[in-house]
Each structure stands twice: as C-alpha cells, then as structure tokens.
C-alpha cells in the first residue's frame, strides 16, 4: 500500500454477500463521489508512469475505464479499452483466462496498439490476476510493451500479483 494512501480505505465500502454469499465486495463508488480521493488516485497513477515514456494507457472493463481514461489524459496519451467479448465493434484480438469456475475472454481492437508502444495497464482491483495477466498477453501479442500495472486495490491474499510476472505493479490499497 502507498504509505500516504491509508486514508483511502475509509472511502471503500464493504458490501457483504455480493454478488453471492460469502463474498465481501469492495465498493469504490464512495471514493468516486469524493473528489479529493478520486483526484489522489488519478494523480498517483499518473505520477507512477510520468517518466516512463508511456504511449498508451489500457483500461480493463469496466472500472478500469473510470481510472484509465483520466490517467491517459493526464499523461497526454491515448486510452485503449480492453473489453468483455462482443463489446468492441471492429476486428479484435482475444485472450482466454481461467476463472475458478471456468474460463472467460477479454478483447482488444487489433489496431489499438502498434509495435513498440509502451503501455500502462490500469484497473480498480487485482484479485486472482487472471484478467490483468490476460490483458498483458493481449498487449504483448500486438507487439507493445507492458511498462507496468496500477490498481487502486489489491486483494493480496488471492495471489494475483504472481500472475503478472516481472511487470512492475502498484496498488494504493492492500487487503
């Protein structure tokens, strides 16, 4: 956790038994409603990548869009969405990843990244790491380089960080 971000935990609401019994959902909507907290997250993410020569920010559906697009704006670079299947209208590249109960897919437009692009991947939360790792594989398959990951929340007890390999990763809040 970022040493100066402990206060952010106060803007995260736990919702018990959502979306199913036994799950404690980390609701970020109170943080989004607090301009100081939201600005802190965006500035922290942008600062993380400010000196990295980033060409594009990739945001993972859907809350990654909320953070990724403004970070791209702060960095003066393009934003690229990675979406669930069937949501992108042009030619796509897909990557399958494992879930505890099966598999899922993420997609990116084939022309969204160019060979050699330096990419930051942004999302709200990393849990098991499957979606983030699949996104990194998509980015690399298109010839771009993953410079690093930025997450608001890491559920460290689920071990997702290990699926990201050697890529640098920051999470502002850790549970």
LINWOKA-V621682 format. One record per backbone hydrogen bond with DSSP energy under -1.0 kcal/mol. CO is the residue of the C=O (numbers start at 1). NH is the residue of the N-H. E is the energy in kcal/mol with one decimal. If there is no record, write none. Layout:
{{CO & NH & E} {CO & NH & E}}
This chain:
{{2 & 5 & -2.2} {5 & 8 & -1.9} {6 & 9 & -1.4} {7 & 10 & -1.1} {8 & 11 & -2.3} {9 & 12 & -1.7} {13 & 27 & -3.3} {15 & 25 & -2.6} {20 & 23 & -1.8} {23 & 17 & -1.6} {23 & 18 & -1.1} {25 & 15 & -2.4} {27 & 13 & -2.4} {28 & 32 & -2.1} {29 & 33 & -1.4} {31 & 34 & -1.3} {34 & 38 & -2.6} {35 & 39 & -2.7} {36 & 40 & -2.0} {37 & 41 & -2.2} {38 & 42 & -2.4} {39 & 43 & -3.0} {40 & 44 & -2.6} {41 & 45 & -2.5} {42 & 46 & -2.6} {43 & 47 & -2.8} {44 & 48 & -1.9} {45 & 49 & -1.2} {49 & 52 & -1.8} {55 & 78 & -1.2} {56 & 120 & -2.0} {57 & 80 & -2.8} {58 & 122 & -2.9} {59 & 82 & -2.6} {60 & 64 & -1.9} {62 & 65 & -1.4} {63 & 67 & -1.2} {64 & 68 & -2.9} {65 & 69 & -1.8} {67 & 71 & -1.7} {68 & 72 & -2.6} {69 & 73 & -2.2} {70 & 74 & -2.4} {71 & 75 & -2.1} {72 & 76 & -1.1} {72 & 77 & -2.4} {78 & 57 & -2.6} {80 & 59 & -2.2} {82 & 61 & -2.4} {83 & 107 & -2.8} {84 & 87 & -1.3} {91 & 110 & -2.3} {93 & 108 & -1.9} {95 & 106 & -1.9} {97 & 104 & -2.3} {102 & 99 & -3.6} {104 & 97 & -2.3} {106 & 95 & -2.1} {107 & 83 & -2.3} {108 & 93 & -2.7} {109 & 112 & -1.7} {114 & 117 & -2.4} {117 & 145 & -3.4} {118 & 55 & -3.3} {118 & 56 & -1.8} {119 & 147 & -3.3} {120 & 58 & -3.2} {121 & 150 & -2.3} {122 & 60 & -1.7} {124 & 153 & -2.5} {126 & 155 & -2.7} {127 & 160 & -1.3} {129 & 133 & -2.6} {130 & 134 & -2.2} {131 & 135 & -2.2} {132 & 136 & -2.2} {133 & 137 & -2.1} {134 & 138 & -2.1} {135 & 139 & -2.5} {136 & 140 & -2.6} {137 & 141 & -2.4} {138 & 142 & -1.6} {139 & 144 & -2.0} {140 & 143 & -1.7} {143 & 116 & -3.0} {145 & 119 & -3.2} {148 & 121 & -2.5} {149 & 170 & -1.7} {150 & 123 & -2.0} {151 & 172 & -1.6} {152 & 173 & -2.2} {153 & 126 & -2.2} {154 & 156 & -1.3} {154 & 175 & -2.7} {155 & 158 & -2.3} {156 & 159 & -1.8} {160 & 163 & -1.4} {161 & 164 & -1.6} {162 & 165 & -1.1} {164 & 167 & -1.5} {168 & 149 & -2.4} {170 & 151 & -2.7} {173 & 154 & -2.4}}
